[in-house]
Amino acid sequence: MKKHLLFILATSLALISCSKNKEPQNYLGTEGWLQNEIEPPQETPVEPSYYYVNTLDGVNVRDIPGGNKIARLPFDEKVRFLENGKYEEIDGYHKNWIKIRTDAGAEGYVYGAYLSETIEDAQKFRRNEQLEKGWEWLEHYEDIFRKNGVNIDTSPYNIGNNEELYHLYPDQENSIEFLFYSTFDQEKGIPGNFLYMVQLYNDDEYYPDFLPFKIGDPVEEVYRYFGPQNATYFSDGIWWSDNASTRMKVETENDRIVKVIITKTGW
């Protein structure tokens, strides 16, 4: 009987000893995890239930990725996510095609670059999309000035301490105003003109076709396309400035657009 009790006691002590040596379970992380010895558990990404069309021009729905067009959706259209499709590079983007279902019940594929998870993200995409066109529009006018014998200097480092701001008008209607800084290229010894910004006052032939609103439109039109202005304050007010290369400002009077300013950033 004593031998039997001694056996039970010895077995219990052995189990207790093993229990002490065993690494404790911790569902928030093991000791090894805290010491970077093992990887933490990975979460599976959750796909959104819906997407919104983000591009201002709208987007095509196709029967298969890159296939035949079966429908076209306007910007901000809400579509249900069904599944991810083929991964592909298009227009400089690297995204999956996404199978979607419209409110009307049609199903098809839309390229993922032109869908956003929220209205706010869709508006930001449109701002960047249009401001990139703004960069090209400004470069177009730089080329026009060069052809007319005006030396355009794109380097901000050539602007002197006593920079002179002056105006240049292409017509008598004052519909568009170009603002330049005088520059001097120290290496080449050549004076030049740094195109600082362009200000638009009405919707005549000079008004850029990439903007979806006109002078005189209610300012709500701008918000509908681009969302609220960026919260970044510059010395002369609030600008739309998500894009790394271009800024845009809309000035209003009685809640209507009276002036649009487009300028390059990073100069």
GULUMMAR-10864 format. One record per residue (C-alpha): residue number from 1; residue in one letter; x, z, y. Coordinates in Angstrom, 3 decimals, padded with zeros to 6 digits. Layout:
N
> NUM A X Z Y
...
REM end
This chain:
267
> 1 M 000.000 000.000 000.000
> 2 K 002.830 000.851 002.405
> 3 K 004.566 -002.417 001.515
> 4 H 001.350 -004.299 002.283
> 5 L 001.003 -002.604 005.707
> 6 L 004.650 -003.285 006.513
> 7 F 004.128 -006.986 005.675
> 8 I 001.113 -007.229 008.010
> 9 L 003.011 -005.458 010.809
> 10 A 006.020 -007.757 010.445
> 11 T 003.824 -010.848 010.475
> 12 S 002.024 -009.667 013.636
> 13 L 005.318 -009.006 015.418
> 14 A 006.536 -012.476 014.471
> 15 L 003.389 -014.083 015.839
> 16 I 003.695 -012.104 019.095
> 17 S 007.319 -013.168 019.414
> 18 C 006.405 -016.850 018.880
> 19 S 003.623 -016.533 021.434
> 20 K 006.045 -015.187 024.035
> 21 N 008.534 -018.019 023.416
> 22 K 005.874 -020.751 023.614
> 23 E 005.627 -022.547 027.027
> 24 P 002.383 -021.439 028.722
> 25 Q -000.373 -023.999 029.304
> 26 N -001.158 -024.704 032.917
> 27 Y -003.701 -027.379 033.701
> 28 L -002.561 -027.477 037.300
> 29 G 000.970 -028.133 036.097
> 30 T 003.380 -026.847 033.467
> 31 E 006.691 -025.168 034.179
> 32 G 008.347 -028.418 033.124
> 33 W 006.201 -030.355 035.601
> 34 L 007.155 -027.970 038.406
> 35 Q 010.813 -028.517 037.495
> 36 N 010.290 -032.316 037.470
> 37 E 010.996 -032.464 033.741
> 38 I 007.752 -034.221 032.853
> 39 E 005.336 -036.539 034.672
> 40 P 002.077 -035.120 036.127
> 41 P -001.173 -036.537 034.743
> 42 Q -002.077 -039.866 036.360
> 43 E -005.521 -040.538 037.811
> 44 T -007.233 -043.846 037.162
> 45 P -008.007 -045.609 040.484
> 46 V -011.714 -045.708 041.245
> 47 E -013.006 -049.125 042.245
> 48 P -015.421 -049.178 045.203
> 49 S -019.042 -049.931 044.450
> 50 Y -019.335 -052.315 047.406
> 51 Y -017.197 -054.539 049.595
> 52 Y -017.742 -056.102 053.033
> 53 V -016.760 -059.610 054.070
> 54 N -014.048 -059.133 056.693
> 55 T -013.039 -062.559 057.991
> 56 L -014.797 -063.790 061.123
> 57 D -015.351 -067.258 059.654
> 58 G -017.131 -065.909 056.567
> 59 V -016.042 -066.548 052.990
> 60 N -016.890 -068.838 050.093
> 61 V -018.243 -067.556 046.782
> 62 R -017.005 -069.596 043.794
> 63 D -018.167 -069.932 040.205
> 64 I -014.702 -069.034 038.878
> 65 P -011.497 -068.012 040.705
> 66 G -010.528 -071.080 042.743
> 67 G -013.502 -073.003 041.339
> 68 N -016.542 -074.669 042.841
> 69 K -018.208 -073.219 045.938
> 70 I -021.656 -071.822 045.109
> 71 A -022.432 -069.859 048.303
> 72 R -021.005 -068.779 051.655
> 73 L -021.233 -065.272 053.065
> 74 P -021.025 -064.267 056.770
> 75 F -018.768 -061.509 058.090
> 76 D -019.869 -057.934 057.325
> 77 E -022.037 -059.110 054.414
> 78 K -022.242 -056.293 051.860
> 79 V -021.642 -057.274 048.215
> 80 R -021.539 -055.285 044.989
> 81 F -018.245 -055.077 043.105
> 82 L -018.462 -056.180 039.466
> 83 E -014.888 -056.617 038.236
> 84 N -011.390 -057.729 039.171
> 85 G -010.389 -061.276 038.329
> 86 K -007.269 -063.431 038.494
> 87 Y -004.330 -062.266 040.645
> 88 E -003.104 -065.004 042.985
> 89 E -001.203 -065.752 046.216
> 90 I -003.325 -067.521 048.843
> 91 D -002.656 -067.927 052.583
> 92 G 000.256 -065.505 052.347
> 93 Y -001.848 -062.771 050.705
> 94 H -001.293 -061.419 047.179
> 95 K -004.671 -060.265 045.869
> 96 N -007.071 -060.416 042.945
> 97 W -010.155 -062.554 042.918
> 98 I -013.133 -060.196 042.782
> 99 K -016.364 -060.858 040.947
> 100 I -019.270 -059.808 043.174
> 101 R -023.048 -059.818 043.295
> 102 T -024.935 -060.535 046.520
> 103 D -028.164 -058.865 047.639
> 104 A -029.947 -062.039 046.566
> 105 G -028.636 -061.551 043.030
> 106 A -026.087 -064.399 043.022
> 107 E -022.828 -063.684 041.202
> 108 G -019.456 -065.299 041.730
> 109 Y -015.848 -064.792 042.812
> 110 V -014.418 -064.067 046.268
> 111 Y -010.698 -063.862 047.045
> 112 G -009.865 -060.182 047.564
> 113 A -008.002 -060.579 050.873
> 114 Y -011.299 -061.390 052.573
> 115 L -013.124 -058.279 051.397
> 116 S -012.752 -054.726 052.757
> 117 E -014.059 -051.418 051.449
> 118 T -015.587 -050.327 054.777
> 119 I -017.005 -051.917 057.929
> 120 E -014.177 -050.286 059.902
> 121 D -011.541 -051.902 057.682
> 122 A -013.354 -055.237 057.989
> 123 Q -013.283 -054.990 061.798
> 124 K -009.570 -054.174 061.754
> 125 F -008.915 -057.216 059.561
> 126 R -010.782 -059.431 062.054
> 127 R -008.871 -057.970 065.018
> 128 N -005.556 -058.780 063.391
> 129 E -006.787 -062.184 062.258
> 130 Q -007.848 -063.194 065.784
> 131 L -004.896 -061.613 067.583
> 132 E -002.543 -063.571 065.354
> 133 K -004.273 -066.698 066.677
> 134 G -003.729 -065.242 070.145
> 135 W 000.030 -065.326 069.530
> 136 E -000.156 -069.016 068.647
> 137 W -002.314 -069.690 071.719
> 138 L 000.252 -068.070 074.034
> 139 E 003.079 -070.028 072.418
> 140 H 001.074 -073.199 073.032
> 141 Y 001.071 -072.491 076.776
> 142 E 004.766 -071.656 076.730
> 143 D 005.374 -075.144 075.341
> 144 I 003.209 -076.685 078.066
> 145 F 005.247 -074.948 080.779
> 146 R 008.515 -076.056 079.189
> 147 K 007.324 -079.676 079.164
> 148 N 006.519 -079.318 082.865
> 149 G 010.033 -078.118 083.678
> 150 V 009.416 -074.365 083.805
> 151 N 012.157 -072.431 082.020
> 152 I 010.388 -069.954 079.714
> 153 D 012.498 -067.011 078.597
> 154 T 011.154 -065.111 075.578
> 155 S 013.726 -062.320 075.704
> 156 P 012.606 -059.066 077.379
> 157 Y 016.257 -058.058 077.711
> 158 N 016.703 -060.611 080.485
> 159 I 014.173 -058.947 082.797
> 160 G 016.086 -057.356 085.673
> 161 N 015.581 -053.949 087.223
> 162 N 014.001 -055.559 090.288
> 163 E 011.623 -057.724 088.306
> 164 E 009.270 -059.872 090.333
> 165 L 005.672 -060.334 089.189
> 166 Y 004.053 -063.518 090.324
> 167 H 001.059 -065.721 089.500
> 168 L 000.775 -069.331 088.489
> 169 Y -002.590 -071.119 088.377
> 170 P -003.158 -074.390 086.528
> 171 D -006.269 -075.392 088.553
> 172 Q -008.290 -074.567 091.649
> 173 E -011.060 -072.650 089.880
> 174 N -008.900 -069.627 089.117
> 175 S -010.352 -069.571 085.612
> 176 I -007.052 -068.600 084.029
> 177 E -004.108 -066.690 085.455
> 178 F -000.594 -066.574 084.030
> 179 L 001.576 -063.589 084.937
> 180 F 005.334 -063.930 084.654
> 181 Y 008.376 -061.761 085.151
> 182 S 011.452 -063.377 086.675
> 183 T 014.422 -063.202 084.323
> 184 F 018.103 -064.051 084.320
> 185 D 020.018 -064.895 081.161
> 186 Q 023.415 -063.251 081.625
> 187 E 025.009 -065.181 078.760
> 188 K 023.861 -068.617 079.907
> 189 G 023.729 -067.804 083.611
> 190 I 020.225 -069.313 083.845
> 191 P 017.164 -067.895 085.647
> 192 G 013.888 -068.006 083.749
> 193 N 010.300 -066.844 083.490
> 194 F 009.023 -064.320 080.991
> 195 L 005.328 -064.928 080.178
> 196 Y 003.929 -061.414 080.467
> 197 M 000.179 -061.998 079.996
> 198 V -002.702 -064.395 080.456
> 199 Q -005.928 -063.358 082.202
> 200 L -009.170 -065.298 081.688
> 201 Y -012.015 -065.163 084.201
> 202 N -014.571 -067.647 082.896
> 203 D -015.400 -069.926 079.984
> 204 D -014.164 -073.303 081.210
> 205 E -011.850 -075.640 079.303
> 206 Y -009.007 -073.094 079.260
> 207 Y -010.928 -070.432 077.368
> 208 P -009.411 -069.990 073.874
> 209 D -011.615 -071.221 071.050
> 210 F -010.533 -068.482 068.642
> 211 L -012.410 -065.772 070.561
> 212 P -016.035 -065.379 069.383
> 213 F -017.307 -064.188 072.780
> 214 K -017.312 -065.548 076.338
> 215 I -017.015 -064.264 079.867
> 216 G -020.463 -062.970 080.856
> 217 D -021.439 -061.887 077.330
> 218 P -022.555 -058.274 076.748
> 219 V -019.595 -056.128 075.778
> 220 E -021.492 -055.147 072.601
> 221 E -020.569 -058.599 071.301
> 222 V -016.910 -057.617 071.322
> 223 Y -017.626 -054.382 069.478
> 224 R -019.752 -056.229 066.917
> 225 Y -016.867 -058.491 065.997
> 226 F -013.857 -056.223 066.511
> 227 G -015.147 -052.644 066.565
> 228 P -014.190 -050.129 069.286
> 229 Q -010.987 -050.568 071.248
> 230 N -007.848 -049.053 069.811
> 231 A -007.382 -045.432 070.871
> 232 T -003.829 -046.138 072.039
> 233 Y -003.663 -045.757 075.832
> 234 F -001.353 -047.963 077.834
> 235 S -000.685 -047.454 081.526
> 236 D -003.431 -049.918 082.423
> 237 G -006.133 -048.815 079.981
> 238 I -007.244 -049.195 076.386
> 239 W -006.390 -052.289 074.368
> 240 W -007.176 -053.794 070.998
> 241 S -003.706 -053.495 069.527
> 242 D -003.730 -053.178 065.728
> 243 N -001.757 -056.395 065.475
> 244 A 001.991 -055.907 065.795
> 245 S 002.482 -059.047 067.902
> 246 T -000.474 -059.348 070.310
> 247 R -002.705 -057.120 072.444
> 248 M -006.106 -057.862 073.956
> 249 K -008.092 -056.088 076.650
> 250 V -011.682 -056.769 077.767
> 251 E -012.728 -055.642 081.233
> 252 T -016.421 -055.241 082.034
> 253 E -018.836 -054.862 084.898
> 254 N -022.417 -053.707 084.316
> 255 D -021.657 -053.776 080.565
> 256 R -020.793 -057.487 080.669
> 257 I -017.412 -059.128 080.125
> 258 V -015.744 -060.181 083.380
> 259 K -012.127 -060.605 082.269
> 260 V -010.160 -060.969 079.051
> 261 I -006.423 -060.267 078.979
> 262 I -004.178 -061.446 076.148
> 263 T -000.512 -060.544 075.972
> 264 K 002.288 -060.509 073.455
> 265 T 003.673 -057.152 072.339
> 266 G 007.172 -056.428 071.128
> 267 W 008.642 -058.491 073.930
REM end
